[in-house]
Amino acid sequence: MKMKSCLSMFLCVVALGFVSVPDAFAKQKAAAAASSPTPAAAATAPSQTASPDASAPADAVATAEPHYAERGAATCIKCHDQDPVTADGVQVDDILKTPHGMKGDERTPFGQDKQDCETCHGPSSEHVHSKPAPGEKRHSPAIVFSGPNASPIEKRNEICIGCHENGLRMNWQGSQHQNSDLACVSCHTVHAKKDPVLVKQTQPEKCFTCHAEQRALSFQFSHHPIREGKVVCSDCHNPHGSPGPTLLKEVRVTDLCYTCHADKRGPLLWEHQPVREDCTNCHNPHGSVNPRLLKEKVPFLCLDCHAATNDMGGVGVSTRSVTPHSGSLYLYGDRSCLNCHSQIHGSNSPSGSTFFR
């Protein structure tokens, strides 16, 4: 009796299972049919990946949003291979022979995953695809660095600073040149094989374009060998900004002069105070008509401080002894005061308080 009841229950379960499984399949099939569109509806439904309107002009589709040229520099060189950049013969394609054109260096505009010319000039599809009417000019690139259609200075400098804001250029923001609305390309010729402002022989002429007074001083009898190409402006100045005065590479003038004139640095037992304060108290570094870049002829330079006063704790110098036709030895020879005070920059001698030795 017990066996019959168990067998009856088993048959009921099996019977229910066979009935419920087809019902489940039927429900799934009905749901799928409801979610999928009929063939007629599929034919009339709009496609999610529809192509651009065939009636729209090709130029309008190409320039709807500026994009980079697919062929990179090859697209630009096709037209600009012989275009001059400067009056001295620098051409556009010369940039391929510069550090900026090195494809093997990922840091350059032409490096891997970069956009070649458009890395600096910006996406210029409008410039590439525009077809101006006769007599009209082609649409300019996104960023123009020179010429009558040059972009604002802020935009041009932003391109350069994007890669070069480090090292000597970290003080550019707020510097004298930046506040004077000077663009990087005002000094630099990026497309040149050798940027003239980075070459010793040609750098001064770039600086003298604005600094005419310093150019005139460089032609004086006594001058640093700037025109000879042995010393250049950037040896003393940092044109990209400096914490020191007049864009000097050091905070103090004396510290800058000591980089070459180390024998004047000291410390010395007896120091001449104007030397410690500022070398330009006596010297004009850009040039002078007097020997040794002195601002005045000795003894008159000395008398600017050492007149007939007791300012140094000793006997002052009488102005009568240095007047013309006085017969004083101060006016004889080129050195005058320095005939005796030979160690005028300071002395280490125990008896050198007057800089005699």
C-alpha positions as CSV (number, residue, x, y, z in Angstrom):
1,M,0.0,0.0,0.0
2,K,2.9,2.3,0.8
3,M,4.6,1.4,-2.5
4,K,1.4,2.4,-4.4
5,S,1.1,5.8,-2.7
6,C,4.8,6.6,-3.5
7,L,4.4,5.5,-7.1
8,S,1.3,7.7,-7.5
9,M,3.1,10.7,-6.1
10,F,6.1,10.2,-8.4
11,L,3.8,9.9,-11.5
12,C,2.0,13.1,-10.5
13,V,5.3,15.1,-10.2
14,V,6.5,13.8,-13.6
15,A,3.2,14.6,-15.2
16,L,3.3,18.1,-13.8
17,G,6.9,18.6,-15.0
18,F,6.1,17.5,-18.6
19,V,3.2,19.9,-18.7
20,S,5.0,22.9,-17.2
21,V,8.1,22.8,-19.4
22,P,6.3,23.3,-22.8
23,D,4.3,26.1,-21.2
24,A,7.6,27.9,-20.1
25,F,9.0,27.6,-23.6
26,A,5.8,29.0,-25.1
27,K,5.9,32.0,-22.8
28,Q,9.6,32.7,-23.7
29,K,8.9,32.5,-27.4
30,A,5.9,34.8,-27.1
31,A,8.0,37.4,-25.2
32,A,10.8,37.3,-27.8
33,A,8.3,37.7,-30.6
34,A,6.8,40.8,-28.9
35,S,10.3,42.5,-28.4
36,S,11.5,41.9,-32.0
37,P,10.0,44.1,-34.8
38,T,8.3,42.6,-37.7
39,P,10.0,42.6,-41.1
40,A,7.9,45.5,-42.3
41,A,8.6,47.5,-39.2
42,A,12.4,46.8,-39.6
43,A,12.3,48.0,-43.2
44,T,10.7,51.3,-42.2
45,A,12.6,52.0,-38.9
46,P,15.5,54.6,-39.2
47,S,19.1,53.2,-38.9
48,Q,21.1,54.2,-35.8
49,T,24.3,54.5,-37.9
50,A,22.9,56.6,-40.7
51,S,25.4,58.2,-43.0
52,P,25.6,62.0,-43.4
53,D,23.0,63.6,-45.5
54,A,24.0,63.1,-49.1
55,S,22.5,66.4,-50.0
56,A,25.0,68.3,-47.7
57,P,28.1,69.8,-49.5
58,A,31.3,67.8,-49.1
59,D,33.2,70.8,-47.7
60,A,30.5,71.4,-45.1
61,V,30.8,67.8,-43.9
62,A,34.6,67.9,-43.9
63,T,34.9,71.2,-42.0
64,A,31.9,70.9,-39.6
65,E,34.4,70.2,-36.8
66,P,38.1,71.0,-37.2
67,H,40.3,67.9,-37.3
68,Y,43.9,66.9,-38.0
69,A,45.2,66.0,-41.4
70,E,45.3,62.2,-42.0
71,R,48.7,62.4,-43.7
72,G,50.3,64.7,-41.2
73,A,53.1,66.8,-42.5
74,A,52.8,65.4,-46.0
75,T,49.6,67.3,-46.4
76,C,51.3,70.6,-45.5
77,I,54.5,70.1,-47.5
78,K,52.5,69.4,-50.6
79,C,51.9,73.1,-50.8
80,H,54.4,74.7,-48.5
81,D,57.6,72.9,-49.5
82,Q,59.2,76.1,-51.0
83,D,57.4,78.8,-48.9
84,P,59.9,81.2,-47.3
85,V,59.5,81.8,-43.5
86,T,62.1,84.7,-43.2
87,A,63.8,87.1,-45.5
88,D,67.1,85.3,-45.1
89,G,65.9,82.2,-47.0
90,V,64.5,79.9,-44.2
91,Q,61.8,77.7,-45.7
92,V,58.9,75.8,-44.1
93,D,60.3,72.3,-44.8
94,D,63.6,73.2,-43.1
95,I,61.9,72.3,-39.8
96,L,62.4,68.7,-40.8
97,K,66.1,69.2,-40.3
98,T,65.8,70.7,-36.8
99,P,65.3,69.0,-33.4
100,H,61.6,69.9,-33.6
101,G,61.3,67.6,-36.7
102,M,62.9,64.5,-35.1
103,K,60.3,61.7,-35.5
104,G,62.3,59.4,-33.3
105,D,61.9,61.7,-30.2
106,E,58.5,61.4,-28.7
107,R,58.9,64.9,-27.1
108,T,59.0,66.7,-30.4
109,P,56.0,67.9,-32.5
110,F,56.8,65.2,-35.0
111,G,57.2,62.4,-32.5
112,Q,55.1,59.3,-32.2
113,D,51.3,60.0,-31.6
114,K,51.9,63.7,-32.4
115,Q,50.3,65.7,-35.2
116,D,53.4,67.0,-37.0
117,C,52.8,70.6,-38.2
118,E,49.4,70.8,-36.5
119,T,50.9,70.0,-33.1
120,C,51.8,73.7,-33.0
121,H,49.5,75.2,-35.7
122,G,46.4,73.4,-34.3
123,P,43.8,71.3,-36.2
124,S,43.5,73.2,-39.5
125,S,41.0,71.2,-41.7
126,E,39.4,74.5,-42.7
127,H,42.7,75.7,-44.1
128,V,43.2,72.4,-46.0
129,H,39.8,72.0,-47.5
130,S,38.9,75.6,-48.2
131,K,38.6,76.6,-51.8
132,P,38.6,80.4,-52.0
133,A,37.2,82.2,-54.9
134,P,39.7,84.0,-57.3
135,G,41.2,87.0,-55.5
136,E,40.3,85.7,-52.0
137,K,42.7,84.2,-49.5
138,R,42.6,80.7,-48.1
139,H,41.3,80.2,-44.6
140,S,44.2,80.6,-42.1
141,P,45.4,77.7,-39.9
142,A,44.1,77.6,-36.4
143,I,47.4,79.1,-35.0
144,V,49.4,81.6,-37.1
145,F,52.8,82.6,-35.6
146,S,53.8,85.5,-37.9
147,G,52.6,87.8,-40.6
148,P,49.5,90.1,-40.8
149,N,47.2,87.3,-39.7
150,A,49.2,86.3,-36.7
151,S,47.2,84.9,-33.8
152,P,47.1,86.7,-30.4
153,I,50.4,86.6,-28.5
154,E,48.9,84.7,-25.6
155,K,47.8,81.8,-28.0
156,R,51.2,81.7,-29.7
157,N,53.2,81.6,-26.5
158,E,50.8,79.1,-25.0
159,I,51.8,76.6,-27.7
160,C,55.5,77.1,-26.9
161,I,55.2,77.1,-23.1
162,G,53.2,73.9,-23.3
163,C,56.4,72.1,-23.9
164,H,59.2,74.4,-22.8
165,E,58.0,75.7,-19.4
166,N,60.9,74.3,-17.4
167,G,64.5,75.0,-16.7
168,L,65.5,78.5,-17.8
169,R,62.0,79.3,-18.8
170,M,60.2,78.6,-15.5
171,N,60.3,82.4,-14.7
172,W,58.7,83.5,-18.0
173,Q,55.3,84.3,-16.4
174,G,55.6,87.9,-15.1
175,S,59.0,88.6,-16.6
176,Q,59.9,91.9,-18.3
177,H,59.7,90.4,-21.8
178,Q,56.3,88.7,-21.1
179,N,54.9,91.9,-19.7
180,S,56.1,93.7,-22.8
181,D,53.9,91.5,-25.0
182,L,56.9,89.7,-26.6
183,A,56.1,86.5,-28.4
184,C,58.5,83.6,-28.5
185,V,58.8,83.8,-32.3
186,S,59.9,87.5,-31.9
187,C,63.3,86.1,-31.1
188,H,63.2,82.4,-32.2
189,T,63.1,81.1,-35.7
190,V,61.7,77.6,-35.2
191,H,61.9,76.5,-38.9
192,A,65.6,77.4,-39.2
193,K,68.1,74.6,-39.3
194,K,70.1,76.6,-36.6
195,D,68.0,79.2,-34.7
196,P,70.0,82.4,-35.0
197,V,69.3,83.4,-31.4
198,L,71.0,80.2,-30.3
199,V,74.2,80.8,-32.2
200,K,76.9,82.9,-30.6
201,Q,77.8,84.8,-33.8
202,T,74.3,85.8,-34.6
203,Q,72.6,86.1,-31.2
204,P,73.6,89.7,-30.4
205,E,72.0,91.0,-33.6
206,K,68.7,89.5,-32.5
207,C,68.9,91.3,-29.1
208,F,70.2,94.5,-30.6
209,T,67.0,94.7,-32.7
210,C,65.3,96.1,-29.6
211,H,68.3,97.1,-27.4
212,A,69.8,99.8,-29.6
213,E,71.6,101.5,-26.7
214,Q,73.5,98.3,-25.8
215,R,74.4,97.8,-29.4
216,A,76.0,101.3,-29.6
217,L,78.0,100.6,-26.4
218,S,79.3,97.4,-27.9
219,F,81.2,99.5,-30.5
220,Q,83.0,101.5,-27.8
221,F,86.8,101.3,-27.4
222,S,86.5,99.0,-24.3
223,H,83.8,96.3,-24.6
224,H,83.2,92.7,-23.8
225,P,84.0,90.5,-26.9
226,I,80.4,90.3,-28.0
227,R,80.8,91.3,-31.6
228,E,83.8,88.9,-31.7
229,G,81.4,86.0,-30.8
230,K,83.2,85.1,-27.6
231,V,80.6,86.4,-25.2
232,V,76.9,86.7,-25.9
233,C,74.0,88.4,-24.2
234,S,72.7,85.1,-22.7
235,D,75.9,84.5,-20.8
236,C,74.8,87.2,-18.4
237,H,71.0,87.6,-19.1
238,N,68.2,85.1,-19.1
239,P,65.7,86.5,-21.6
240,H,62.9,84.1,-20.3
241,G,62.8,85.7,-16.9
242,S,64.9,85.9,-13.7
243,P,64.5,86.7,-10.0
244,G,67.4,89.2,-10.4
245,P,67.4,92.7,-11.9
246,T,67.4,93.4,-15.6
247,L,66.9,89.6,-16.4
248,L,70.3,88.7,-14.9
249,K,71.0,85.0,-14.5
250,E,72.1,85.7,-10.8
251,V,70.2,87.5,-8.1
252,R,73.1,90.0,-7.5
253,V,75.3,91.7,-10.1
254,T,78.5,90.8,-8.3
255,D,77.6,87.1,-8.1
256,L,77.2,87.2,-11.9
257,C,80.5,88.9,-12.5
258,Y,82.3,86.4,-10.2
259,T,81.4,83.6,-12.6
260,C,84.2,84.8,-14.8
261,H,86.2,87.1,-12.5
262,A,86.6,84.7,-9.7
263,D,89.9,86.4,-8.5
264,K,87.8,89.3,-7.3
265,R,85.4,87.2,-5.3
266,G,87.2,87.0,-2.0
267,P,86.7,86.8,0.9
268,L,89.5,89.3,1.5
269,L,91.1,90.7,4.6
270,W,90.6,94.3,3.4
271,E,87.6,94.8,1.1
272,H,86.7,97.8,-1.0
273,Q,83.0,98.4,-0.2
274,P,81.8,99.5,-3.7
275,V,83.2,96.2,-5.1
276,R,81.2,94.2,-2.6
277,E,78.1,96.2,-3.3
278,D,77.9,96.3,-7.1
279,C,80.5,96.0,-9.9
280,T,78.5,98.5,-12.0
281,N,79.3,101.3,-9.4
282,C,82.5,101.6,-11.4
283,H,82.1,99.5,-14.6
284,N,79.7,99.6,-17.5
285,P,79.5,96.0,-18.7
286,H,78.2,96.8,-22.2
287,G,81.0,99.1,-23.2
288,S,82.9,102.3,-22.4
289,V,85.2,104.9,-23.9
290,N,87.5,104.4,-20.9
291,P,89.9,101.4,-20.3
292,R,88.6,98.4,-18.4
293,L,85.0,99.3,-19.0
294,L,85.2,102.1,-16.4
295,K,82.3,104.5,-16.3
296,E,84.7,107.5,-15.9
297,K,88.4,108.1,-16.3
298,V,90.5,107.7,-13.2
299,P,90.9,109.7,-11.0
300,F,87.5,111.3,-11.6
301,L,85.8,108.0,-11.0
302,C,87.5,107.7,-7.6
303,L,86.5,111.3,-6.7
304,D,82.9,110.4,-7.1
305,C,83.3,109.0,-3.6
306,H,86.7,110.2,-2.4
307,A,86.4,114.0,-2.7
308,A,87.9,116.3,-0.1
309,T,86.1,114.5,2.7
310,N,87.1,112.3,5.5
311,D,84.6,109.6,4.4
312,M,87.0,106.6,4.7
313,G,88.3,107.3,8.1
314,G,91.5,108.8,6.7
315,V,92.7,111.8,4.9
316,G,90.5,112.9,1.9
317,V,91.8,113.8,-1.5
318,S,92.0,117.4,-2.3
319,T,90.3,118.4,-5.6
320,R,93.1,121.0,-6.1
321,S,95.6,118.2,-6.7
322,V,93.7,116.8,-9.7
323,T,92.7,120.0,-11.5
324,P,94.1,120.5,-15.0
325,H,97.6,122.1,-15.2
326,S,98.2,121.4,-11.5
327,G,101.2,119.3,-12.2
328,S,99.8,116.5,-10.0
329,L,100.9,112.9,-10.7
330,Y,97.2,111.9,-10.5
331,L,96.7,113.1,-14.1
332,Y,99.9,111.5,-15.4
333,G,99.5,108.1,-17.1
334,D,96.5,106.0,-17.5
335,R,96.3,104.5,-14.0
336,S,96.7,107.6,-11.8
337,C,95.2,106.6,-8.4
338,L,95.9,103.0,-9.3
339,N,99.6,103.7,-9.5
340,C,99.6,103.4,-5.8
341,H,96.3,101.7,-4.9
342,S,96.9,98.8,-7.2
343,Q,94.8,96.3,-5.2
344,I,91.6,98.3,-5.6
345,H,89.3,95.3,-5.5
346,G,90.6,94.3,-2.1
347,S,93.7,93.0,-0.3
348,N,94.8,90.1,1.8
349,S,97.9,91.8,3.1
350,P,98.0,92.7,6.8
351,S,99.1,96.2,5.8
352,G,96.7,96.4,2.9
353,S,94.1,98.7,4.4
354,T,94.8,101.3,1.8
355,F,95.0,98.7,-1.0
356,F,98.7,99.4,-1.7
357,R,99.6,95.8,-1.7
